[in-house]
Amino acid sequence: MLPVEHIFPALHQQLVTGDAIVVAPPGAGKSTCLPLSLLELEQFKEKKIILLQPRRIAVRSIAAYLSNQLGEAVGQTVGYRIRGDVKVSSSTRLEIVTEGILTRLLQSQPELPDIGLVIFDEFHERSVHADFSLALCIEVQHALRDDLRLLVMSATLDVAALSKLLPEAKLLESQGKSYPVDLVYRADHNKLPLFEKISRLVIEVTPEHEFDCLVFLPSVADINKAAAKLRGYFGAEIEVLTLYSELPKQEQQKALQPHPDSKRKVILATNIAETSLTIEGIQVVVDSGVEKKAIFQLSRGITHLQDQNISQASATQRAGRAGRLTAGTCYRLWSREFHDRLPKQSTPDILITDMSQFILESAIWGSTIQELSLIDQPSGAQIKQGTDLLQQLGALDTKFRVTGLGRDIHKLGCHAGVGNMLLKSSEISVSHHSLACVLAALLESKDPLRGETSAQVSQRIEFIQSNRTHAIWQTINYWHKRLACLVDSTWPIHDIGLLLSFAFPQWIGFQTSDNRYLLANGAGVQLRDDDLLTSHKWIILGSMFSTDKTFGDANVALAEGISFEKIKKHHDKLINWSANVTWNEERGSIVAEKVQTLGAITIAKQALPKPSPSEVSAIWEEVIQAKGIMNLPFDDNTLQLIERVKLAKKVAPNVNWPDFTDKGLSLTLQSWLLPYIADVFTWHHLCKINFSEMLSSVMTWKTLNALKQLMPEKYKVPSGSHIPLNYLDNGQVRMSVRMQEVYGLVDTPRIGEGKILLHLELLSPAGRPLQTTQDLAGFWQGSYREVQKEMKGRYQKHFWPDDPGNAQATTRTKKKMNNSN
């Protein structure tokens, strides 16, 4: 008896009246035993049950297992649907499908008339398709089918968040059946490739165990490299197998099923083996702790496969694979301390994916993404990027409504750009349409010439044309059949660039250096130095890639040259003339010109007459705000005025002072500066502006007079001299004065109604600093004696009294002082 069977009575009762959430660990039987039990319920006798799985390999595997349990072939009571592979019949009551299939079904038949229950399995993986299709199902329940039941199943789940979407769903938990798993942390800090580290660990630990070993690696490349190394080591003694989604079905089954000769197996797998799949005989797990994650880069408009550390939840799932049969062991290629720093859960796909497909799906459904019942909402930047692309293709109009073209694209069930290419090509000729089917297949498949020096698509098309047995022809034939298009092998190779431009107008690129191109979407890409395509001024990309170490331009994977004449003819709506008034930092001036652009690409420029005052003011405001207000070319008088006003405001807050802080000056640019520089076009000219006069003009005569009294520009010392005051940005006021000129001053001078003590910088007769003080009386009575002694020897002609606080101030030598007396 499987552990999940304990919750069957409660689950069956709950589904009579409402939805349910089932939480059960891997191996409990929720994907296998549970769906079969639901077929026996009376309420589903006349209705189908849909079971969603996030991966194709799991769909086939579970369908085969359940059919075998019933003693039937796949396609009878239990069937499945994945793109390009359907096994169902009129007697099928349980259909296992990938999540995208359910979305298509909902769009075509929103009432789901033949369906009584939808099961969302492995929901913890938070596939964007699962999130989206669940949201649509909830809308169907509320608006059309209150008898439709939803069952969400997972090994680990954010129940609180899900319960907000399904508030009346009952939570049922099964503890599952598993044996203890010994966790062994084996951090390897050697600077070896990951596959080398994993291979060494597998070779070390395999002899210590009796059963099979499951190894988790992030990519197919890592898997194949490790497989070659391990096969060379183990020879015929142990079977080394691989498991990943692109692997042929027969090879996948070899990894999933027991070895026919009972030979031990080492299975190298991606994270598709974390859940869902039943893999017989596993006692040992070796976990790299790394996964390949698809991250959509908004700045480039590409999905980048990035190596990243797995979450703690994924690590738990992987380790659990070792405890299905007996007590097992999981070796982790990291430390216990590092494990504690891993994120608890993986980032939901909806936050890191290209949303264009789902924006179109939502529009077809009759709502926006934001209106759907989603656990997590995509960012505004994701929505904008996806919406802009759909509008560029013509799938959405300016009011975000689906166009006729958008509906036709949606029916094809592929990337919106590829769908646009398939439709637009049919308007040119049959041979163009046929070539578009080939390009669609190439864009969806593994590059048949990967490793070639050139990214040129035409080379791939010529290879495909002469290799009719290549696996890619299966997809080519699918598209020809899907579109009722004849295979016309007289493909117009010269128009590959044109067809690709229908798919990816945002990836039209203009050459900016020998091998670098600027794309219409603003991204930069580069070709290899020796790529044949570098001879083309204009190219169009079919795909590009970046690595984890790529910080600048992305690398071009597939591209073709295209003439500007064809771009103008077929994409005239993307080419715009605009009158621009901009700031040219290199020239340090405002420039007015008419610019022809294709997205971020500047095609041509024409000088324009002098811009209007409002345009000039707007540019200056933008430049000044970007540079910062204090980076204006203020002279000393202006800077002193600013500091005087700021200090006066502290001393006399009741006076109506202007706000001369950085923020205040920035917010009031429109009043004190911009109206007076509407005829200024260069930074050089701006430097000649009398900023002090402009700032003074914002104050009344009364305020200016109060400023003069409180914060004077100069201070009269006992010698009769008017010494300039230096107002510092830290609130200090400094006066640099020869020491002889302040003889007779007992205390430190003050300003600001006596609230501000001056910082006195006392100078020698030669103008060199002798002492800085705010305590003049203390200086006269203290360290002045040492200064006096030194100065008498150096400046014998000058007056150095014993009691400077009561001595006569002077600007003269002793001789001149005596003569004047």
Secondary structure, DSSP 8 states (H G I E B T S, - for coil): --GGGGGHHHHHHHHHHS-EEEE--TTSSTTTHHHHHHTT-GGGTTSEEEEEES-HHHHHHHHHHHHHHHT--TTSSEEEEETTEEE--TT--EEEEEHHHHHHHHHH-TT-TTEEEEEETTGGG--HHHHHHHHHHHHHHHHT-TT-EEEEEESS--HHHHHHHSTT-EEEE-------EEEEE----SSS-HHHHHHHHHHHHGGG-SSEEEEE-S-HHHHHHHHHHHHHHHTTSSEEEEE-TTS-HHHHHHHHS--TT---EEEEE-GGGSSS---TTEEEEEE--EEEEEEEETTTTEEEEEEEE--HHHHHHHHHGGGSSSSEEEEESS-HHHHHHS-SS---GGGSS--HHHHHHHHHHTS-GGGS--SS---HHHHHHHHHHHHHHTSB-TTS-B-HHHHHHHHHTS-HHHHHHHHHHTTT-HHHHHHHHHHHHHHHS--TTTT-S--BHHHHHHHHHH-TTSTHHHHHHHHHHHTT--------GGGHHHHHHHH-GGGEEEESSSSEEEETTS-EEE--TT-GGGG-SEEEEEEEE--TT--S-EEEEEEEE--HHHHHHH-GGGEEEEEEEEEETTTTEEEEEEEEEETTEEEEEEE-S---HHHHHHHHHHHHHHH-GGGS---HHHHHHHHHHHHHHHH-TTS-----SHHHHHHTHHHHTGGG-TT--BHHHHTTS-HHHHHHTTS-HHHHHHHHHHS-SEEE-TTS-EEE-EE-TTS-EEEEEEGGGGTT--S--EETTTTEE-EEEEE-TTS-EEEEES-HHHHHHTTHHHHHHHHHHH-TTS---S-GGGS---SS-HHHHHHH-
